[in-house]
Amino acid sequence: MITRSLFTLDHDAYRDSFRRFLEKEVAPFHAKWEELGFVDRAVWRKAGANGFLCMSMPEMYGGAQADKLYSVIQMEELAHAGFSGIGFGLHNEIVAPYILHYGTDEQKSHYLPRMASGELIGAIAMTEPAAGSDLQGIQTTAIKQADGGYLLNGSKTFITNGWLSDVVIVVAKTNPSAGGKGTSLLMLETGAAGYEKGKPLKKLGLKAQDTCELFFNNVKLPADAVLGGQAQENKGFICLMEQLPWERLQIAITAVAAAEAAIDWTVAYVQERKVFGQALSSFQNTRYKLAELQTEVQIARVFVDKCTELLLDEKLDTQTASMAKYWTTDLQGKVMDECLQLHGGNGFMWEYPIARAYADARVQRIYGGTNEIMKEVISRGMGLK
């Protein structure tokens, strides 16, 4: 196997620390959280107290000014362990960066320290019942009022961290007649009159992740609710496009890590499982199938690590990130299917991690932009229209 060169000894020590945190604070409870449909809010507070939230944020806002590799480590460890209910990645590396990159000084000071402590849980509301990959098609509106504030109406669905969220970045049309050029990002806190959360959705996978619907019925927002202030009104779509490459790489990172874990589980299983009086691993079909999967995942690992290097150098482009997202999640689905097959009937049982990983993997080809959209982005980058 090719030795990874991304991480330093400090990164390795952090990985060990985070792994111990998961073993103590998550592993004993995750099965129960799957039944509930959401994790215990206390785990967020504990994560904040241990420095596991908003690590890449500046120290003045409660972070550690750490590089994004610390967040990559979290994503990998959560995927390796199958703890898909923990929404730290979206909180740390999607919601917080939006506020840091585009927010006013007041917004950054107001939200980021409390997100770093775990007091506030963050979410971003993009998807709607009739608008998923097509963000320009959103129907939620935030219409400016005479007092300078906004009246928010509409709904969102499939919102990660939605049920537990305390602060939500809402994508809405502030100038509906202008299409994508009339889109803004607005900050919304739990408790606003007219704002409701639906119960956690019952899903095929990611059962402990508190995905839900959000409803806005004449929600009054102040004039300073626009992320970045009034100067950023109607500029939200540009912000979304700038951040999507990192979001899509995060999906690729978890896809590869989950596939690696599935292979490890399966290697251990086939060496113990007896068929016709001998270990399942002694059959050529088993060995060759796992060899094929290991090779493909190693190729994916090298590519994603290179993409991560590009990200750190601020050179990751949209087309490359789309390639990583599409190819690794397709591969993840293939790996989960083949590994479940090698588990036989046991692979269909929820008590085996491969069953949960198989269910969790399916959405990877959908969110963050469907893989069909990824191919469209790639082809346009090739000059094909």
Secondary structure, DSSP 8 states (H G I E B T S, - for coil): -----S--HHHHHHHHHHHHHHHHHTTTTHHHHHHHTS--THHHHHHHHTT-SSTTS-GGGTS----THHHHHHHHHHHHHT-TT--HHHIIIIIHHHHHHHS-HHHHHHHHHHHHHTSS-EEEE--BTTBSS-GGG---EEEE-TTS-EEEEEEEEEETTTTT-SEEEEEEESSGGGGGGGEEEEEEETT-TTEEE------SS-TTS--EEEEEEEEEE-GGGBTT-GGGTT-HHHHHHHHHHHHHHHHHHHHHHHHHHHHHHHHHHHHH-EETTEEGGGSHHHHHHHHHHHHHHHHHHHHHHHHHHHHHTT---HHHHHHHHHHHHHHHHHHHHHHHHHHGGGGGSTTSHHHHHHHHHGGGGTTTS-HHHHHHHHHHHTT--
